[in-house]
Amino acid sequence: MRPKLWNRLFGKPDGPPVQEIIRHFNEAAADEEHFPSTIDPRIYHVRLILEYFGELNGKRILDVGSGKGRFARVLLERHARARVIAFDLAEAMLRHVPAGIGTCAGSMTALPFRGGAFDCAYATESLEHAVDIETAVAEMCRVVKPGGRIVIIDKNAGHWGRLKTPEWEKWFDRKELETLLGKYCTQVESRPISYWEDVAPDGLFLAWLAQK
């Protein structure tokens, strides 16, 4: 593959080899404890996405960096006539995605969808693995139609070091992603969130909500 095309598909040339990241997550697919196939729908990460997106029946939704599709599973359970696509770098993860959800493998820095193909898109703790963050955010925004909504949930750079991370992982401050989303979206906001609505956020997780 030509170097320029490789970099466009898989990130900056000074980043980690893409095969290392793919291998990491293909192996992680066997670890159900740390990479589960399901998620409690009462967790606020899930509820926030559902509340912000609103009615999804008849709409197309992209789960960017879906893993095994645990969030996508809940969305489809709540909106049976939605078209949900689980997109992930690791094919081994996508093998766990339940029936009724579309799957597609590839890099979030070069999403293989036409512009405006989706009504909504979200990335939950996956943007941190994109390496080329600016390109990944631009791609998420590109594939969402005007007026569509985007949610990113990820970790706060101010709490870096609380968890063990692979060498390529990146955490974010609020302004960083607000600025990137603001290049393509008309409305952008962010907030600290917790796993549970009745538990005060401890600063580890942030949510960015945007409307194109």
DANORPE-V149182 format. One line per field, one symbol per residue. phi: phi as a letter, one per 20 degrees, with the letter a starting at -180 (. if undefined). burial: + if it has 16 or more other C-alpha atoms within 10 Angstrom, else -. A space follows every 50 residues. Layout:
# DANORPE-V149182
phi: ???
burial: ???
This chain:
# DANORPE-V149182
phi: .fgffgfffcoffeefgffffffgeffffeeffecfecbffeffgfffff fffmfdgnddcdeemflenffggfgffecfdedddedbfefffffeffgn dfcbdrefebfecffmfcebbbcdlcggdfmefgfffgfgfgeefgnfdc ccdbeegfdgofcfcffefcdcegfgfgfffffcdecbbbafcdfcfedf genfdccddccf
burial: ------+-++++-----+--++--++-++------++---+--+++++++ --+--+---+++++++++++++++++--+--+++++++++++++-+++-+ +++++++++++----+-++++++++++++++++-++++++++++++-+++ +++++++------------+++-+--++-+++-++--+++-++++----- ---+++++++++
